[in-house]
Amino acid sequence: MENNFGKLYLCPTPIGNLGDITERTLKTLESVDLIAAEDTRVSVKLLNRFGIKKPLTSYYEHNKREKGNYLLDKLKSGENIAVVTDAGMPGISDPGEDIVRLCRENGIEVEALPGACAFATALVSSGLPTGRFTFEGFLSVNKKSRREHLESLKDETRTMIFYEAPHKLPYTLRDMAEAFGGGRQIVIAREITKKHEEYLSLTLDKAISHFEETPPKGEFVLIIRGAEQKSEPAVAADAETLIKSCMAENIKGKSIAKIVSETLGIPKNHAYSMYLELNK
């Protein structure tokens, strides 16, 4: 039996240059019954710029639980709703992902419109490898959590992408240098598509020095080169060292294989075969 539910539209907005909004996005914003905005004060300026008059409601991180249910009820009653963020694609580092999940769980159609996205724009402009990458979003403001997050990525071989606010940037760069080494390459994209757009390609140590002399302003995307891929001989040497260490602690063979597999990412049966060779 067909339902009469409305549809949720994810509408990307410009990340700086208003000319980047698409015709399809404008038509969608004009057609929906309600627009859910991360910050209504920001979104109303955009809507006024294009002469769009529609009801607005706030939908952001700290009201997403209660407002998500409100939006869900509206959709179930047949209303079409557009979700917009302050800039870029809804659902990337904002609560848009929560309302999408609610819609999927309740059989409500979701349509995402293509458009501006800060991390994708920065990545393809960085000159760093784009074939494989990991988007890590905003790091925690908590120093311990931030350092633990970065420490977990120290051996990540894919290009890494982060968002950062200017007041946190100096602390983040220092923690990154500690986790990845000061010589690791970073590309820092600032104010993408805006008048003062800037890309800096340098090492983490030099980035720290740069922003000690030039206080950071604007919004930042950080693109960091991944760690060097270990060669097979290097991995084998690490595995042998770890196996011998486990054997010295009287750990049994299958447990050793499990430890080596989880630590170095090699197949468990291969780790066990190495253990058998060393235990002859």
PASEBA-1860 file (N, C-alpha, C; in nm, 3 decimals):
! residues 280
1> MENNFGKL> 0.084/-0.119/0.000/0.000/0.000/0.000/0.088/0.125/0.000 ~ 0.060/0.218/-0.092/0.140/0.338/-0.104/0.109/0.434/0.010 ~ 0.215/0.496/0.065/0.191/0.596/0.168/0.187/0.736/0.104 ~ 0.147/0.832/0.183/0.141/0.970/0.135/0.246/1.057/0.205 ~ 0.360/0.993/0.235/0.466/1.066/0.303/0.527/1.171/0.209 ~ 0.585/1.274/0.271/0.661/1.372/0.194/0.801/1.320/0.167 ~ 0.885/1.406/0.113/1.022/1.367/0.079/1.121/1.462/0.147 ~ 1.234/1.406/0.189/1.341/1.486/0.246/1.445/1.515/0.138
9> YLCPTPIG> 1.480/1.642/0.123/1.582/1.683/0.026/1.705/1.736/0.101 ~ 1.822/1.685/0.065/1.948/1.737/0.118/2.002/1.837/0.016 ~ 2.002/1.965/0.054/2.037/2.072/-0.041/2.170/2.137/-0.005 ~ 2.275/2.112/-0.081/2.404/2.175/-0.053/2.400/2.324/-0.082 ~ 2.466/2.402/0.001/2.473/2.547/-0.017/2.618/2.588/-0.042 ~ 2.642/2.705/-0.100/2.778/2.748/-0.130/2.868/2.750/-0.006 ~ 2.995/2.717/-0.024/3.090/2.721/0.087/3.161/2.856/0.093 ~ 3.120/2.947/0.007/3.180/3.081/0.007/3.122/3.166/-0.105
17> NLGDITER> 3.142/3.121/-0.227/3.097/3.195/-0.345/2.951/3.160/-0.375 ~ 2.862/3.259/-0.367/2.720/3.234/-0.387/2.688/3.184/-0.528 ~ 2.778/3.208/-0.621/2.758/3.162/-0.758/2.764/3.012/-0.772 ~ 2.806/2.942/-0.665/2.819/2.797/-0.671/2.690/2.723/-0.639 ~ 2.584/2.794/-0.603/2.457/2.725/-0.579/2.400/2.680/-0.713 ~ 2.339/2.563/-0.716/2.290/2.510/-0.843/2.145/2.550/-0.869 ~ 2.108/2.551/-0.997/1.971/2.582/-1.036/1.873/2.481/-0.974 ~ 1.916/2.355/-0.969/1.831/2.251/-0.913/1.806/2.273/-0.764
25> TLKTLESV> 1.910/2.316/-0.691/1.893/2.345/-0.549/1.795/2.460/-0.528 ~ 1.808/2.565/-0.607/1.718/2.679/-0.593/1.573/2.639/-0.620 ~ 1.552/2.559/-0.723/1.416/2.514/-0.756/1.358/2.427/-0.643 ~ 1.445/2.345/-0.583/1.399/2.259/-0.473/1.361/2.343/-0.352 ~ 1.445/2.440/-0.317/1.416/2.527/-0.202/1.287/2.606/-0.223 ~ 1.260/2.640/-0.348/1.136/2.713/-0.379/1.013/2.624/-0.369 ~ 1.032/2.492/-0.386/0.917/2.402/-0.396/0.876/2.335/-0.265 ~ 0.968/2.326/-0.167/0.938/2.251/-0.044/0.844/2.329/0.047
33> DLIAAEDT> 0.789/2.258/0.146/0.699/2.320/0.243/0.774/2.382/0.361 ~ 0.892/2.328/0.389/0.967/2.372/0.507/1.116/2.352/0.482 ~ 1.198/2.445/0.536/1.344/2.433/0.526/1.400/2.421/0.667 ~ 1.472/2.312/0.692/1.538/2.290/0.821/1.683/2.335/0.807 ~ 1.723/2.436/0.886/1.854/2.498/0.869/1.940/2.485/0.994 ~ 2.069/2.465/0.971/2.164/2.458/1.083/2.160/2.587/1.165 ~ 2.158/2.700/1.096/2.145/2.831/1.161/2.053/2.916/1.074 ~ 1.933/2.941/1.123/1.834/3.013/1.041/1.882/3.154/1.005
41> RVSVKLLN> 1.965/3.214/1.090/2.015/3.349/1.063/2.107/3.350/0.941 ~ 2.183/3.243/0.924/2.272/3.231/0.808/2.190/3.198/0.683 ~ 2.100/3.102/0.696/2.025/3.056/0.580/1.929/3.161/0.525 ~ 1.872/3.244/0.613/1.776/3.343/0.565/1.845/3.446/0.474 ~ 1.973/3.473/0.498/2.046/3.564/0.411/2.060/3.506/0.270 ~ 2.089/3.376/0.264/2.100/3.309/0.135/1.965/3.309/0.063 ~ 1.860/3.274/0.135/1.727/3.269/0.075/1.682/3.406/0.027 ~ 1.710/3.510/0.106/1.674/3.646/0.065/1.751/3.688/-0.060
49> RFGIKKPL> 1.876/3.643/-0.068/1.958/3.678/-0.186/1.894/3.626/-0.314 ~ 1.825/3.514/-0.308/1.763/3.455/-0.427/1.610/3.469/-0.426 ~ 1.559/3.552/-0.336/1.416/3.581/-0.334/1.328/3.463/-0.299 ~ 1.377/3.375/-0.211/1.300/3.257/-0.171/1.236/3.280/-0.035 ~ 1.106/3.270/-0.028/1.032/3.291/0.096/0.966/3.160/0.139 ~ 1.025/3.095/0.235/0.972/2.968/0.284/0.985/2.962/0.436 ~ 0.898/2.888/0.505/0.912/2.873/0.650/1.046/2.806/0.684 ~ 1.108/2.856/0.788/1.237/2.803/0.834/1.223/2.748/0.975
57> TSYYEHNK> 1.295/2.641/1.004/1.305/2.590/1.141/1.450/2.552/1.167 ~ 1.496/2.569/1.290/1.635/2.535/1.321/1.650/2.385/1.341 ~ 1.763/2.333/1.293/1.795/2.191/1.313/1.946/2.180/1.322 ~ 1.996/2.164/1.445/2.140/2.164/1.465/2.176/2.060/1.571 ~ 2.304/2.052/1.603/2.356/1.945/1.687/2.284/1.931/1.821 ~ 2.252/2.042/1.885/2.198/2.036/2.021/2.046/2.024/2.030 ~ 1.977/2.028/1.916/1.832/2.005/1.921/1.788/1.894/1.826 ~ 1.887/1.818/1.775/1.858/1.720/1.670/1.763/1.609/1.716
65> REKGNYLL> 1.766/1.574/1.844/1.681/1.465/1.891/1.533/1.506/1.888 ~ 1.501/1.616/1.956/1.361/1.661/1.958/1.316/1.713/1.823 ~ 1.403/1.789/1.754/1.363/1.845/1.625/1.357/1.737/1.518 ~ 1.436/1.633/1.532/1.429/1.522/1.436/1.291/1.458/1.436 ~ 1.235/1.438/1.554/1.100/1.380/1.563/0.995/1.475/1.507 ~ 1.016/1.604/1.528/0.925/1.705/1.473/0.927/1.700/1.320 ~ 1.045/1.694/1.262/1.058/1.688/1.117/0.998/1.558/1.062 ~ 1.020/1.450/1.136/0.966/1.321/1.095/0.813/1.325/1.089
73> DKLKSGEN> 0.752/1.387/1.188/0.605/1.399/1.189/0.557/1.481/1.069 ~ 0.629/1.587/1.038/0.593/1.672/0.923/0.600/1.592/0.794 ~ 0.706/1.514/0.779/0.724/1.432/0.659/0.614/1.327/0.648 ~ 0.579/1.266/0.761/0.474/1.164/0.761/0.337/1.224/0.727 ~ 0.322/1.353/0.753/0.194/1.419/0.722/0.187/1.463/0.576 ~ 0.297/1.439/0.500/0.296/1.469/0.357/0.375/1.591/0.316 ~ 0.437/1.658/0.411/0.515/1.778/0.376/0.652/1.739/0.321 ~ 0.701/1.817/0.225/0.836/1.802/0.173/0.928/1.898/0.247
81> IAVVTDAG> 1.045/1.849/0.287/1.136/1.929/0.368/1.276/1.929/0.305 ~ 1.337/2.048/0.303/1.477/2.061/0.260/1.564/2.082/0.382 ~ 1.676/2.013/0.387/1.774/2.034/0.494/1.893/2.109/0.435 ~ 1.933/2.218/0.502/2.051/2.294/0.457/2.144/2.315/0.576 ~ 2.272/2.318/0.546/2.371/2.350/0.646/2.418/2.494/0.621 ~ 2.502/2.548/0.709/2.551/2.685/0.687/2.629/2.695/0.557 ~ 2.701/2.589/0.524/2.781/2.587/0.401/2.816/2.444/0.366 ~ 2.795/2.408/0.241/2.834/2.275/0.195/2.722/2.173/0.199
89> MPGISDPG> 2.761/2.047/0.204/2.668/1.935/0.193/2.612/1.894/0.329 ~ 2.481/1.897/0.347/2.422/1.850/0.473/2.456/1.703/0.498 ~ 2.481/1.671/0.625/2.514/1.532/0.658/2.662/1.509/0.674 ~ 2.745/1.607/0.633/2.890/1.597/0.651/2.927/1.682/0.772 ~ 2.966/1.617/0.881/3.001/1.685/1.006/2.888/1.775/1.057 ~ 2.765/1.731/1.041/2.651/1.800/1.100/2.538/1.699/1.121 ~ 2.428/1.737/1.190/2.325/1.638/1.224/2.239/1.591/1.108 ~ 2.267/1.635/0.986/2.190/1.588/0.871/2.186/1.437/0.862
97> EDIVRLCR> 2.293/1.371/0.905/2.296/1.225/0.897/2.190/1.161/0.986 ~ 2.155/1.230/1.095/2.055/1.174/1.186/1.915/1.173/1.126 ~ 1.877/1.283/1.059/1.744/1.287/1.000/1.734/1.192/0.881 ~ 1.845/1.173/0.810/1.846/1.076/0.699/1.823/0.936/0.754 ~ 1.890/0.903/0.865/1.872/0.771/0.926/1.726/0.751/0.968 ~ 1.667/0.853/1.032/1.528/0.844/1.073/1.435/0.821/0.954 ~ 1.464/0.892/0.845/1.380/0.876/0.725/1.393/0.735/0.668 ~ 1.513/0.684/0.659/1.534/0.548/0.606/1.464/0.444/0.693
105> ENGIEVEA> 1.468/0.466/0.824/1.405/0.371/0.917/1.252/0.374/0.909 ~ 1.199/0.488/0.859/1.054/0.504/0.856/0.995/0.505/0.714 ~ 1.073/0.461/0.618/1.023/0.448/0.482/0.996/0.579/0.411 ~ 1.068/0.685/0.450/1.052/0.816/0.387/1.163/0.836/0.284 ~ 1.127/0.879/0.167/1.222/0.895/0.057/1.317/1.011/0.086 ~ 1.444/0.988/0.054/1.548/1.091/0.070/1.614/1.115/-0.064 ~ 1.630/1.242/-0.099/1.698/1.276/-0.223/1.809/1.376/-0.193 ~ 1.932/1.338/-0.224/2.047/1.426/-0.203/2.084/1.494/-0.334
113> LPGACAFA> 2.091/1.625/-0.333/2.130/1.700/-0.451/2.281/1.719/-0.451 ~ 2.347/1.707/-0.564/2.492/1.729/-0.567/2.525/1.877/-0.557 ~ 2.642/1.906/-0.504/2.681/2.047/-0.493/2.809/2.065/-0.415 ~ 2.827/2.184/-0.362/2.952/2.221/-0.296/2.983/2.134/-0.176 ~ 3.112/2.098/-0.163/3.160/2.019/-0.049/3.304/2.060/-0.023 ~ 3.332/2.116/0.094/3.463/2.173/0.123/3.575/2.071/0.115 ~ 3.556/1.952/0.175/3.668/1.858/0.181/3.705/1.804/0.043 ~ 3.604/1.782/-0.044/3.633/1.732/-0.179/3.705/1.838/-0.261
121> TALVSSGL> 3.663/1.963/-0.247/3.726/2.073/-0.319/3.872/2.088/-0.276 ~ 3.896/2.082/-0.145/4.032/2.095/-0.094/4.119/1.978/-0.136 ~ 4.065/1.857/-0.130/4.143/1.738/-0.164/4.194/1.743/-0.307 ~ 4.106/1.771/-0.403/4.148/1.768/-0.543/4.240/1.883/-0.577 ~ 4.243/1.986/-0.492/4.333/2.100/-0.516/4.465/2.086/-0.443 ~ 4.478/1.984/-0.359/4.593/1.974/-0.269/4.721/1.924/-0.335 ~ 4.707/1.843/-0.438/4.825/1.780/-0.499/4.867/1.654/-0.428 ~ 4.796/1.616/-0.322/4.824/1.490/-0.252/4.740/1.378/-0.313
129> PTGRFTFE> 4.776/1.252/-0.290/4.704/1.140/-0.352/4.555/1.141/-0.322 ~ 4.473/1.123/-0.425/4.327/1.126/-0.410/4.263/0.989/-0.430 ~ 4.342/0.888/-0.469/4.287/0.756/-0.498/4.225/0.690/-0.376 ~ 4.286/0.708/-0.261/4.234/0.654/-0.135/4.252/0.760/-0.027 ~ 4.146/0.792/0.044/4.157/0.893/0.149/4.058/0.861/0.260 ~ 4.081/0.923/0.377/3.990/0.907/0.489/3.952/1.045/0.541 ~ 3.821/1.068/0.555/3.771/1.195/0.606/3.749/1.182/0.757 ~ 3.821/1.261/0.834/3.816/1.251/0.980/3.736/1.363/1.046
137> GFLSVNKK> 3.692/1.462/0.967/3.607/1.568/1.020/3.676/1.654/1.125 ~ 3.598/1.702/1.222/3.651/1.786/1.330/3.707/1.699/1.442 ~ 3.823/1.735/1.493/3.880/1.666/1.608/3.815/1.719/1.736 ~ 3.821/1.640/1.840/3.762/1.679/1.968/3.831/1.802/2.027 ~ 3.755/1.883/2.100/3.816/1.996/2.171/3.889/1.947/2.295 ~ 3.858/1.825/2.339/3.924/1.766/2.454/4.065/1.720/2.413 ~ 4.164/1.771/2.483/4.304/1.745/2.446/4.336/1.596/2.443 ~ 4.293/1.522/2.544/4.321/1.379/2.553/4.255/1.303/2.437
145> SRREHLES> 4.128/1.333/2.410/4.056/1.265/2.302/4.117/1.298/2.166 ~ 4.157/1.425/2.149/4.217/1.466/2.022/4.347/1.391/1.997 ~ 4.429/1.380/2.101/4.558/1.312/2.085/4.540/1.162/2.062 ~ 4.442/1.103/2.129/4.416/0.960/2.108/4.368/0.935/1.965 ~ 4.284/1.024/1.913/4.235/1.012/1.775/4.352/1.016/1.678 ~ 4.440/1.114/1.695/4.554/1.129/1.605/4.652/1.012/1.618 ~ 4.672/0.966/1.740/4.762/0.853/1.763/4.713/0.728/1.689 ~ 4.580/0.712/1.683/4.523/0.596/1.614/4.546/0.602/1.463
153> LKDETRTM> 4.585/0.720/1.413/4.603/0.738/1.268/4.750/0.746/1.227 ~ 4.841/0.726/1.320/4.983/0.750/1.288/5.036/0.658/1.179 ~ 4.977/0.539/1.162/5.021/0.447/1.057/4.925/0.444/0.938 ~ 4.828/0.537/0.934/4.731/0.543/0.824/4.803/0.582/0.695 ~ 4.791/0.497/0.592/4.863/0.524/0.466/4.780/0.606/0.367 ~ 4.650/0.618/0.390/4.567/0.699/0.301/4.583/0.848/0.333 ~ 4.555/0.933/0.237/4.551/1.077/0.261/4.442/1.105/0.365 ~ 4.473/1.191/0.463/4.378/1.220/0.571/4.325/1.362/0.560
161> IFYEAPHK> 4.196/1.379/0.585/4.132/1.510/0.571/4.064/1.547/0.703 ~ 4.089/1.669/0.749/4.030/1.719/0.873/3.971/1.858/0.849 ~ 3.869/1.892/0.926/3.819/2.029/0.934/3.872/2.090/1.064 ~ 3.899/2.220/1.061/3.943/2.284/1.185/3.906/2.432/1.189 ~ 3.873/2.479/1.309/3.841/2.619/1.333/3.970/2.695/1.367 ~ 3.975/2.825/1.339/4.101/2.900/1.357/4.154/2.901/1.500 ~ 4.066/2.910/1.600/4.114/2.918/1.739/4.174/2.787/1.788 ~ 4.141/2.675/1.721/4.196/2.545/1.761/4.316/2.502/1.675
169> LPYTLRDM> 4.337/2.569/1.563/4.438/2.524/1.466/4.578/2.509/1.526 ~ 4.632/2.605/1.601/4.769/2.589/1.654/4.785/2.465/1.741 ~ 4.685/2.435/1.826/4.692/2.317/1.913/4.685/2.189/1.831 ~ 4.599/2.190/1.730/4.583/2.071/1.645/4.711/2.042/1.568 ~ 4.774/2.146/1.513/4.898/2.126/1.437/5.009/2.069/1.526 ~ 5.018/2.117/1.649/5.122/2.065/1.741/5.095/1.919/1.775 ~ 4.969/1.885/1.798/4.935/1.745/1.829/4.958/1.655/1.708 ~ 4.932/1.707/1.588/4.957/1.630/1.466/5.106/1.604/1.448
177> AEAFGGGR> 5.188/1.706/1.474/5.333/1.689/1.461/5.384/1.584/1.559 ~ 5.326/1.582/1.678/5.366/1.483/1.778/5.327/1.342/1.735 ~ 5.208/1.329/1.675/5.159/1.196/1.635/5.222/1.147/1.506 ~ 5.236/1.237/1.407/5.280/1.196/1.272/5.426/1.228/1.242 ~ 5.486/1.312/1.325/5.622/1.359/1.297/5.617/1.495/1.228 ~ 5.706/1.585/1.269/5.704/1.722/1.217/5.736/1.735/1.070 ~ 5.796/1.629/1.013/5.832/1.635/0.872/5.720/1.591/0.778 ~ 5.606/1.549/0.832/5.495/1.502/0.747/5.436/1.619/0.667
185> QIVIAREI> 5.408/1.595/0.541/5.353/1.699/0.455/5.205/1.725/0.485 ~ 5.169/1.853/0.487/5.031/1.894/0.506/4.998/2.005/0.406 ~ 4.879/2.000/0.352/4.828/2.110/0.270/4.713/2.172/0.347 ~ 4.723/2.301/0.371/4.622/2.373/0.449/4.542/2.463/0.355 ~ 4.413/2.434/0.345/4.324/2.514/0.259/4.243/2.608/0.347 ~ 4.244/2.735/0.312/4.175/2.836/0.394/4.076/2.916/0.310 ~ 3.957/2.936/0.364/3.857/3.021/0.299/3.830/2.980/0.154 ~ 3.803/2.852/0.134/3.784/2.798/0.000/3.669/2.868/-0.072
193> TKKHEEYL> 3.693/2.907/-0.196/3.601/2.977/-0.290/3.574/3.122/-0.250 ~ 3.632/3.169/-0.140/3.609/3.307/-0.097/3.720/3.399/-0.149 ~ 3.708/3.526/-0.121/3.802/3.627/-0.171/3.945/3.599/-0.129 ~ 3.963/3.553/-0.004/4.099/3.531/0.048/4.137/3.383/0.050 ~ 4.089/3.307/-0.047/4.124/3.165/-0.056/4.275/3.149/-0.062 ~ 4.324/3.047/0.010/4.468/3.026/0.017/4.498/2.878/0.040 ~ 4.602/2.828/-0.028/4.651/2.692/-0.007/4.798/2.700/0.033 ~ 4.832/2.636/0.143/4.971/2.629/0.188/5.014/2.483/0.188
201> SLTLDKAI> 5.125/2.452/0.120/5.179/2.317/0.118/5.315/2.320/0.188 ~ 5.324/2.255/0.303/5.445/2.261/0.383/5.449/2.143/0.480 ~ 5.551/2.137/0.564/5.556/2.031/0.665/5.479/2.077/0.788 ~ 5.449/1.983/0.876/5.378/2.019/0.999/5.460/2.116/1.084 ~ 5.591/2.093/1.094/5.676/2.184/1.172/5.671/2.325/1.116 ~ 5.678/2.337/0.982/5.674/2.470/0.920/5.536/2.533/0.932 ~ 5.433/2.450/0.932/5.297/2.503/0.949/5.282/2.563/1.089 ~ 5.338/2.496/1.189/5.333/2.548/1.326/5.401/2.684/1.333
209> SHFEETPP> 5.519/2.694/1.273/5.594/2.821/1.273/5.517/2.930/1.199 ~ 5.456/2.893/1.086/5.383/2.990/1.005/5.270/3.055/1.085 ~ 5.194/2.973/1.157/5.079/3.028/1.228/5.116/3.088/1.363 ~ 5.241/3.068/1.407/5.290/3.144/1.522/5.316/3.288/1.482 ~ 5.358/3.307/1.357/5.387/3.441/1.305/5.262/3.507/1.246 ~ 5.171/3.425/1.189/5.050/3.476/1.124/4.928/3.411/1.189 ~ 4.861/3.482/1.279/4.744/3.423/1.347/4.641/3.374/1.248 ~ 4.590/3.251/1.266/4.496/3.194/1.169/4.361/3.266/1.168
217> KGEFVLII> 4.309/3.287/1.047/4.177/3.346/1.030/4.099/3.265/0.927 ~ 3.968/3.252/0.947/3.885/3.179/0.851/3.868/3.034/0.889 ~ 3.802/2.959/0.802/3.780/2.817/0.823/3.884/2.736/0.745 ~ 3.928/2.624/0.803/4.038/2.548/0.745/4.000/2.404/0.712 ~ 4.058/2.355/0.601/4.056/2.212/0.570/4.203/2.169/0.568 ~ 4.235/2.064/0.642/4.372/2.014/0.652/4.382/1.882/0.577 ~ 4.474/1.877/0.481/4.497/1.755/0.402/4.637/1.706/0.435 ~ 4.647/1.584/0.489/4.777/1.533/0.535/4.815/1.407/0.458
225> RGAEQKSE> 4.939/1.406/0.411/4.989/1.287/0.341/4.989/1.168/0.435 ~ 4.949/1.051/0.384/4.947/0.931/0.466/5.087/0.880/0.496 ~ 5.096/0.788/0.589/5.225/0.728/0.624/5.276/0.643/0.508 ~ 5.406/0.625/0.504/5.466/0.540/0.401/5.420/0.395/0.421 ~ 5.383/0.331/0.311/5.342/0.190/0.316/5.463/0.105/0.350 ~ 5.450/0.019/0.451/5.563/-0.068/0.485/5.580/-0.175/0.380 ~ 5.704/-0.204/0.347/5.731/-0.310/0.251/5.710/-0.445/0.317 ~ 5.693/-0.550/0.237/5.671/-0.684/0.292/5.785/-0.730/0.383
233> PAVAADAE> 5.912/-0.706/0.345/6.021/-0.747/0.435/6.012/-0.676/0.571 ~ 5.972/-0.548/0.569/5.963/-0.473/0.694/5.851/-0.529/0.782 ~ 5.739/-0.563/0.720/5.628/-0.621/0.795/5.670/-0.756/0.854 ~ 5.741/-0.836/0.774/5.787/-0.967/0.820/5.881/-0.952/0.939 ~ 5.969/-0.852/0.933/6.063/-0.829/1.042/5.988/-0.788/1.169 ~ 5.888/-0.702/1.152/5.807/-0.661/1.267/5.732/-0.780/1.327 ~ 5.680/-0.866/1.240/5.606/-0.984/1.286/5.698/-1.078/1.363 ~ 5.817/-1.098/1.312/5.912/-1.187/1.379/5.947/-1.133/1.518
241> TLIKSCMA> 5.970/-1.003/1.527/6.003/-0.941/1.656/5.888/-0.957/1.755 ~ 5.766/-0.935/1.706/5.649/-0.946/1.793/5.626/-1.089/1.838 ~ 5.645/-1.186/1.748/5.627/-1.328/1.783/5.728/-1.369/1.890 ~ 5.853/-1.329/1.872/5.957/-1.364/1.970/5.926/-1.301/2.106 ~ 5.875/-1.180/2.104/5.839/-1.112/2.229/5.727/-1.187/2.300 ~ 5.627/-1.232/2.223/5.515/-1.306/2.281/5.561/-1.441/2.335 ~ 5.650/-1.506/2.261/5.702/-1.636/2.304/5.778/-1.622/2.436 ~ 5.850/-1.512/2.450/5.926/-1.488/2.573/5.834/-1.472/2.693
249> ENIKGKSI> 5.710/-1.433/2.666/5.612/-1.415/2.773/5.525/-1.539/2.790 ~ 5.565/-1.649/2.722/5.495/-1.778/2.731/5.351/-1.773/2.679 ~ 5.327/-1.688/2.581/5.195/-1.684/2.517/5.188/-1.799/2.416 ~ 5.074/-1.865/2.407/5.057/-1.981/2.321/5.044/-1.942/2.173 ~ 5.068/-2.038/2.086/5.074/-2.016/1.942/4.956/-1.947/1.878 ~ 4.834/-1.996/1.901/4.716/-1.938/1.837/4.689/-1.797/1.891 ~ 4.720/-1.777/2.017/4.704/-1.643/2.075/4.806/-1.548/2.014 ~ 4.927/-1.599/1.990/5.029/-1.517/1.926/4.984/-1.477/1.785
257> AKIVSETL> 4.930/-1.574/1.712/4.884/-1.546/1.576/4.777/-1.438/1.574 ~ 4.688/-1.445/1.673/4.580/-1.346/1.684/4.637/-1.207/1.713 ~ 4.733/-1.199/1.805/4.795/-1.072/1.841/4.867/-1.011/1.721 ~ 4.945/-1.094/1.652/5.022/-1.046/1.536/4.929/-1.000/1.424 ~ 4.824/-1.075/1.401/4.728/-1.041/1.295/4.660/-0.907/1.324 ~ 4.615/-0.890/1.447/4.544/-0.767/1.484/4.638/-0.647/1.489 ~ 4.763/-0.670/1.527/4.859/-0.560/1.541/4.914/-0.514/1.407 ~ 4.948/-0.610/1.320/5.016/-0.578/1.195/4.928/-0.592/1.071
265> GIPKNHAY> 4.807/-0.644/1.090/4.715/-0.654/0.977/4.750/-0.760/0.877 ~ 4.818/-0.866/0.921/4.850/-0.976/0.830/4.758/-1.093/0.862 ~ 4.734/-1.185/0.766/4.644/-1.297/0.790/4.688/-1.381/0.909 ~ 4.591/-1.428/0.986/4.620/-1.504/1.107/4.694/-1.635/1.076 ~ 4.653/-1.702/0.966/4.720/-1.829/0.933/4.866/-1.806/0.893 ~ 4.892/-1.690/0.829/5.031/-1.658/0.793/5.113/-1.632/0.920 ~ 5.054/-1.560/1.015/5.122/-1.532/1.141/5.150/-1.662/1.217 ~ 5.055/-1.755/1.212/5.073/-1.883/1.282/5.184/-1.966/1.216
273> SMYLELNK> 5.192/-1.962/1.085/5.299/-2.034/1.013/5.435/-1.978/1.051 ~ 5.444/-1.845/1.065/5.570/-1.783/1.107/5.606/-1.828/1.248 ~ 5.505/-1.836/1.333/5.529/-1.881/1.470/5.584/-2.025/1.472 ~ 5.525/-2.111/1.392/5.570/-2.251/1.386/5.715/-2.260/1.340 ~ 5.752/-2.175/1.242/5.891/-2.177/1.191/5.987/-2.133/1.301 ~ 5.949/-2.031/1.375/6.037/-1.978/1.480/6.041/-2.069/1.603 ~ 5.942/-2.156/1.617/5.932/-2.242/1.734/5.990/-2.379/1.712 ~ 6.054/-2.402/1.598/6.113/-2.533/1.568/6.228/-2.565/1.661
END
